[in-house]
């Protein structure tokens, strides 16, 4: 792996992920997991899918964290 590649985040590699809704990102992530579990893709494609999946998972996590924070604020009466 190239020296600078380790410092590049998944979302930097896939900037379009930031534009996806939670549902679209989740559905794509489910599709990627199915492809990887199927074992029918080569190593290079598997690595590309894995990195895309990491970016999608991080995006979904950000959405869920935001939703949780909004609910907490509403519950606190803020």
PyMOL commands that set and color helices and strands:
alter all, ss='L'
color gray80, all
select helices_A, chain A and resi 3-7+10-13+15-19+22-38+43-76
alter helices_A, ss='H'
color red, helices_A
deselect
rebuild
show_as cartoon
